């Protein structure tokens, strides 16, 4: 039988598989048994473990390819596929037939992969005034349709789940005076996928309140489609929306479209977030008397990207307010297409618009075009903004700043780069980048958060990865294999990984994405030779605290050396982006508790000596107060990342 599915509190536990092994049992027995293999070298296998497993095969491969007697790193061996011999042969055959999709749930659980569950529509009925205290991975269809009065409450909605996948279809349609309350909506998650389709369509009165919506989340994919379409006086409120979130996207399509007197309030939208993209399409289109308020929108964020299409177009008497819009953010790009176009008596107010520390770019196309009786005002309006086809009347600018000359833009950039080395930029975590001089015994310095936030996954055996396509040209096949629907989180994950892996190498870089342990060994030895060692930071102790540096050792005697660094990429199976860059020094250092001076960790750090080809907006220069080519940049090797060097 197939092995017991891997269980972890950090990943989805998928159904067990009971029948696939027997299907392949006889074909597996037909494999010739007269192969002469030396199994004596599999010293890391547990007693009774088969020498035909992918792990045993990899250990033999390591012994053949790496020419030294250093201990095999246990953290690396833990990433090797957990499949047993029978499962490995069975799934390899399915991969060769492009048929893994037919057994995806079994494949994901047995091979310890990262997969989303396939949620089927749920038509379950619920009592009025229902209260869900612990909601997770559910699909509500026709929930709250034509509800009259009352309130539905969701507390701890997908709280701290690693991979929550939740869906509301036709939620609260045609309700009257019905309230919905979501407290702590999907906080502290990792890769969250939340979808509301036709939310509150045709609703009259009542209110929806989302508090703590997706705060402190890594890689959110949040979608509201036809949100409050044709609603009548139903209030929507989002508080602390995407607070402290890292990367991802948020989409509102048909938001408040055809609505009548619908007030919408976003407070703390995208505050302190990193590289968040927000897309509002047909926002308030054909609305009547809408009141939309964005307070602290994108405040203190890093490179927010916000798009409003047909915002308030064809609206009547709408009032829109943006307070502290993208204030104190780093860069960022905002686009407003057909903003308030063909509207009647629309009032729009932007306060402290785009007053970012490092100015971004704003584009308004068709702004207020063909509008009647409108009043649109900008107070404290930032720089680097483009207006095309905007209304010549009814638009006012107070304290408008514009840098149009190249010298002015250069001055603005220089202002940002003249940061003191003691004043770490607010968008770069303290300790994430540091100088080589910090790596001295007795130095006290902040340690960044080095905890691995990725879903727990394993490599696949090369016998399987060699049969799986890995290119944009085969995207359709990959999506089918991993059940990635159009516009889903899984589709985005696959596309992002392919894009990064197919990107041409930068100057002096040698790169390869690897999905099997054998492939990583091959790449490391092709760059460094066969006398290599894999190094990583031992644990996460000291993370997000001030630590003291203990004894320091320079690899290769502290001389400039070669290394191959491998960083995890998000993908269904364990995928590493490995690359070699010139002119680095690698160090190992004891990490001590600042107070007790006791050893709590043993870290690996790499220092890049040539930064001349790096972008001027790289976070390292904000943190260290420098610019490309002016200084070296060092960083720790984080949990489950590693760097290969020539063995000492």
N, C-alpha and C positions, 0 to 999 in steps of 0.2 A: 504494500500500500504506500501511497505517497506520505511523505513526512508530515508530522504535526505542524500546522501553520505557525509561523513565528508570531509571538505575542509581545506587544509593547504598549505601555500606557501612552506612548507618544505618537503612534500611528494607528490607522484604522485597522481593526481586526476583521479580516474578511472570512467568509465561510470556509469551512474545511472541505477538502477534496477527498472523495472516497472511491471514485470509480476509474479515474484516468490511468492509474498504474496497471490495473489488470488489462486494460485495452492495449497497452504497449508491452506487456510482460513477455509474451512469446517472441515478439520482434527483438526485444532486448537480449533474450537468451540465444538468439541466432547470431549474436556477435561472436566471432572466433575467439576461443579461449586459449590459444597457443602463443599469445603475444608474450615475449620475454621482457618483463619490466622489473627494474630494481625498486622494490618497495621499502627497502631498508632505510632510505633517507628521509622518510616521512616522520621525523622525530616529534613534530608538533601535533600529531594526531592523537586523539584520545584512545584509550584502550577499547578495542572492539570496533573502532571506526574503520569503515571500508577504505582500502587504498585506491578505489575507483572513483571517489568523490571528486568534485571540482577542487576542493581544498587540497586533497592529496596530490592531484595533478599539478596544482600551482606550486606546491612546495618542491616537487621534483623539478619544475621549470626554474624556480629560483636557484636551486642548487646547481643547475646546469649553466645558467646565464651569469650569475654573480660569483666572482672569483675571490672570495675571502671567507673567513670563518667567523665573522661577526654574528652575534645572535640575530635571528630574524625579528624585526619589530612586531610586538604583539598587537599594537593598535592597527597595523597594516593587515596582518593576518585576519583580524576580526572583521575586515571589510570583504573578505573573499566570500564567494557565494556559499550559502548554507545548504544548497540542494544536495540531496543524496544522488547516488549513481543512477537509479532508475528514473527519478524525476528529471535529472539533467538530460538523459537520453530522450525521454518523452517530449519535453518542451523543445529540445533541439530539433526534433522531427517536425513538430508543429511550426516552428519558426521557418524551417526550410519550405514548408507548404503555405506560408503566409496565413496560417490559421491560428495563431496565438490568441487572436481576438475571441475565438470561440470558448476559450478556457481562461479568460483574463483574470477572473477572480481567484481561481486556483493558482495561477501563475504568480500573481502578486503576493499572495499569502505564503506560498512555498518558497519563493525566491527572495522574499523580504524586500519588496519594491514599494514605491510610492504611487498609489493609484487612488482615484476617487471612486466612491461607490456609485452604482447606477440606481438612482432614486426613481421609483415608479410613482405615478400620481396617487395621492391618497385622498379619498373622498369621505374620510371619516367625519362624522358629525360631532359637534361638541356643545355642551350645555352653555346657556347664556351666562355671561359674566365668569368665564372660565379663567383659571389662573394656572399658568405653567411655571413651576419653580425651577425646573432644570430641563431646558429644551435643547436638543442636539440632533443634527443630521436627520431632518424630517422634511417632508414635502407636503405642504398644505395646498389643496386645490379647492376652489370655490369656498374658501374659508370666510365665514361671516357674511355671506351673501344675503342682502336684504335684511340685515340685522336692524332692529329698532331699539335704540337706547342701550344702556348697559356699557360694560367695559371689559375688554380682554387684556390680560396682563401677562407679559413674558419677563420673568426675572432670571438673571444669569443665563441669558440666551447664548448658547455655544461658548460658555465661559472657559477660557484657557485651553480650548481644544486645539490640537496641532493642525488638523486639516478639516475644519467644519465645512460641510456642504449643505446649505439650506435653501429651500425654495418656497415661495408663496405665489401661487397663481390665482388670479382673479380674487385677490384678498379684499374683503370688505366692499364688494361691488354692490352698488345701489342701496347702501345702508343709510339709516336716518338717525342722526343724533348718537351714533355709536362711537365709543372711544377705544383707542388702542394704545397700549403703553409698553414700550420695550426698555427695560433697565439693563445696563451693562450688556449691550448688544455686541456679541462676538469679541469681547476684549481679550488681549493677551494671546491671540491666536498666531499661527505661523502663516500658512497659506490658506486664506479663507475665501470661500466662494459663496456669495449671498445674492439671491435673485428675488426681486419683487416684480411680478408682471401684472399689469392693469391694476395697480394698487389704488384702492379707494375710488375706482371709476364710478361716476354717477352718484357719489355719496353726497348727502345733505347734512350739514351741521356736524357736530361732534369734533373730535380732534385726535391726532396721532402724535405721540411723543416718543422720540428716540433719544435716550440719554446714554452717554458713553459709547457712542456708535463706533465700533471698530477701532478703539483706542489701543495704543501700544501693540499694533499688529505688524507683522512682517509679510509683505506681498499680498495685499488685499485685492480682490476683484469683486466690486460691488456694483450691482446693476438694478436700477429702478426703471422699468419700461412702462410707458403710458401712466405715469405717476399722477394720481388725482385728476385724470382726464374727465372733463365735463362735471367736475365737482361743484357743489354749491355751498359756499361758506364753511367748508371743512378745513380746519386749521392743522397745519403740519409744522412740527417743531423738531429740529435736530440740534442737540447740545453736545459739545465736545466731539464733533464729527471728525473721525480720523486723527485724533490727537496722538502725537508722538508716534506716528506711523512711518514705516520704511517702505518705499517703493510700492508700485501697484497702480491701480486705476479705479475710478469711480464714474459711473455713467448714469445720467438722468435723461431719459428720452420721453418726449411728450409731457414734460413736467408742467402740471397745471394747465395743460392745453384745454381750451374751450371751457375754462372754469369761470365761475361767477362768485366774486367776493371771497376768493380763497387767500387767506393769509399764510405765508410760509416764512419760517424763521430759522436761520442757520446761525448758531452761536459757537464761536471757537472752531470754525470750519478749517480743517487741515493745519491746525496750530502745531508748530514744532515738528512738522513732518518732513520727510526726505524723499524728494523726487516722486511726488504724487501727481498723477494726471487726472483731471476732472473734465467730464464732457457733459454739457447741458445742451440737448438738442430740442428745438421747438419749445423752449422754456417760456411758459406763460403766453404761448401763441394763441391768438383769438380770445384771450382772456378778458373778462369784464370786472373792473374794480379789484384787481388782485393787489395784494400788499406783500412784497417780498423784502426780507431784511437779512443781509449778510453782515454779521458783526465779527471782527477779527478774522476776516476771510484770508486764509493762507498766511496768517501772521507767523513771523519768525521761522518760515519754512526754508528748505533748501531746494532750489530749482523746481518750484511748482509749475505745472503746465495745465492751464485751464482754457477750455474752449466753450464758448456760448454761441450756438447757431440759432438764428431766428428768435433771438431773445426778445420777448414782448412784441413780436411782429403782429400787426393787425389787432393789437390790444386796444381796449377802451378804458380810460380812466385808471390805468394801473399806476401804482406807486412802488418804486424799487429803490432800495437803499443799500449801499455798500459802505460800511464803516471800517476804517483801518484795513483797507483792501491791500493785501500782500505787504503790509507794513513790516519793516525790519527783516525782510526775507533776503535770501541770497539768489541773485539772478532770477530766473523764472520767465515764462512766456505765456502771455494771455492773448486770446483771440476772440473778438466779438464780430460775428457775421450777421448782417441785416438786423442790427440791434435797434429795437423799437421802430422798425421799418413799417410804414403805412399805419402807424398807430394814431390814436386820437386822445389828446389830453393826458399824455403819459408824463409822469414826473420821475426823474431818475437822479439820484444824488450819490456821488462818490466822494467820500472823505478820506484824506490821506492816501490817495490812490497811488500805488506803486512807489511808495517812499522806501525803497529797498536800500540796503547798505551797498550791495553790488547790483547795479541796475540791470534789469532784464529788458525784455522787448514786449511791447503791446501793439496789437493791430486791431483797428476798427474799420470794417468794411460795410458800406451801406448804412452808416450810423445815422439813425433818425431820418433816413431818406423818405420823402413823401409823407412825413408825419404832419399832423395838424395839432396846434395848441399844446405842444410839448414843452416841458421845462427840464433841461438836462444840465447838471452842474458838476464841475470837478473842483475840489478844494485840495490844495497841497498835492497837485498832480506831478508825477515823477517824470523821468527822462526816457529817451529811446522809444518813442511812441509814433505810430503811423496811423493817419486817418485818411481814408479814401471814400469819396462819395458821401461825405457826412453832411448833415443839414447845416445850412449857413445861418439859420435863425433858430433861436430858442436854445442855444448851447452856450454855456458860459464856463470860463476857465479862471480859477483864482490861484495865484502863485504857481503858474505853469512853468515848468523847467524843461528845456529842450537842449540837448547837445547834438548839434548837427555836424560839426567839424571833426575831422579825424584827430586833431590835436586835443580837442575837448574830450573826446572819448578816451584818448590815451591818458589824459590827466585823471579821469575818473578811475581807470583801471589802476593807475599808479597809486591812487589814494587807497585802494583796497589792498594792494600788495605791500604797503608800508606798515603792516601790522607788527607790533612788537612781539618778539619771541616769547615774552612772558604773558602775553594776552592771547591765549588760544582762541581762535575763532569759534563763535558759538555753534557753528554748523559742523564742526569737526570734533569728535569725541576726544577728550583729553587723553593723551598718551597713545593715540592711534598712530601718530608719526612722531619721531624724535630724532635727535642728532646722535652721531656716533660717539660723541664725548659723554653721553649719558651712560654708556655701557662701561662704567668703572665701579669698582667695589666701593660701597658706601653711598652711592647715589640714591636719593629718594625721588621717585617719579610716579606719576599715575599709570596704572595698568588699565587699558581699555577693556571693554567687554569682549573677551575672546571665546565666549561660549558658542558652540556650534548651534545655530538656529535652524539648520536644514532638517527636513524629515529624515528619520533614520532609514537608510537603504543599504543594500549590498551591491557589489559588483555582480555582473552576470558572467558566467563562464564564456571564454572566447568561442566555444563551440556554438553558443547562441548569438552573441553579439555579431559574429561574422555573418550571420544569416539575416540580421535585422538591418534594414536600410537606415542611413543616417545622413540625410541631405534634404534641402528644401525641394529638390526635384521629386522626392518621394514623400512629400508632406502628407498627401492624401492617404497613403498606405500607413504611415506612422499614426495618423489620427485614428484610423480604423483599428489599428492594433491596440491602442491604449484608450479606445472609446472616448476620444476627444471631440466633443460637439463643436460646431461653429460658434465662435465668440465665447468659448468657455475658458475657464482658467487653465485647463490642461492644454488646450490649443495654444494659449499664450506662452505657457511654460515650454512647450516643444519648440515653438517658433523662436523664442528668445535664445534658447540653447543653440539651435542651429545657426542663428545669426551670429552669435559670438564665436562659435567654432569655425564657421566658414569665413570669418573676417580675415582679410590679409594680415600677415604679421606686421608689426610696427618695425621701425628701423632697428636692426640688430637683433630682433627677436626671432626665436625658433620656437614654434608652438605646435601643440597637438592636443586634441580632446580624446580622452581614453575612457572606455566603459568596461574594461576588464583589467584585472590585476596584471595579467601577462602583458597587455599593451603598455601599461605604465612602466614596467620593468624594461621593455624594449626601448621606449623613448628615452628613459634616463640613461641606459647604457649606450645608446647611440650617440648621446651628447658627451657623456663623461667617461666612457669606457666601462669595463666590467668590475673594477674595484671600487664599488660605490656603497654608500650608506644612506638610509632614509631616516630623516630626523624630523621631530615635531616637539612642540611643547608638551610636557608630560601630562598636565592636568589643567584645570581652570582656576585653581586657587590663586587668590590675589586679584581676580577679575573685578574691575570697576572700583578698585581701591588704590590707595597710595602704597607702593611696595618699595623695598630696599634691594639694591643689586648686591649680590654676594660675589663669589668667585666667578671670573669671566675667562672663557677660553676661546681664542680665535681659531676657527677651522683653517687648515692649511697654514698653520702658524700665524694666522691673522693677515695673510697676504691676499692680494686681489686674486679671486678664484672664479671658477665656473660653478653654477648650481642650476638645478632644475626644480622650480617651485610648482606645486600642484594645488590648485584651489577648487573646492567643490562647485559644481554648477547644478542648478535645480533641474531635475529630469526624473522620469519614472524609475530608472535604475541609477546606481551610483555612477556619476560622471564627473571626471576631473578635467579642468582646463590646466594643462601643464605647459610651462614655457621656460625658456632659458634666455636670460638677458645678460649682456656683457657687463664687466666691471662691477662686481659685487664683492662684499666681504660678508662672511657668515660667522655668527658667534653663538656659543652656548653659555648660559649664565644661570647660576643659582638665584632663585627669587626668594627673598626673605620677608617675613612679617616685619612690618615697620617698627612695631613696638617691642616684640619679644626677640627680634633678630634671629628667630628660628627659621630654618629652611622649610618652605611650603610648596615649592614648585621648582622645576628646572626648565627654563625657556630657551627657545631657539629664535634668534633674530637675524634678519638679513638687512644689509645696508646697501642701497643703490648709490653708486658713486657718480654716475653720469645721468643727470636728469635734464639734459639740454633738449631732448625731444619731447618732454612732458608738456601737457597743456598748462598755460598760465593759470587756469582756474582749478587746477588739481588741488584737492583738499590739503595736501601736504604743505603747499606754499602758504595757504591761509593760516595753517596751524603754526608753521615755523617762521613766518614773516620773511619769505624769500621768493625767488622766482626761478624759472627753468635754468639749469646749468650753474646756479650760484652756490648750491650746497648739496651735500649728500642727504638722503632720506632713508631712515631706518624704520622698520616695523617688526612686530612679533609675528611668528607663525601661529595662527589661531588653532583652536581645537579641531582635530580631524583634517586639517590641512598639513602639508609636509613639504620639505625641501630635500632634494637629493644632492649630495656632494661626493667628491672623491673621499674614500675612507682614509682616516688618519693612520 
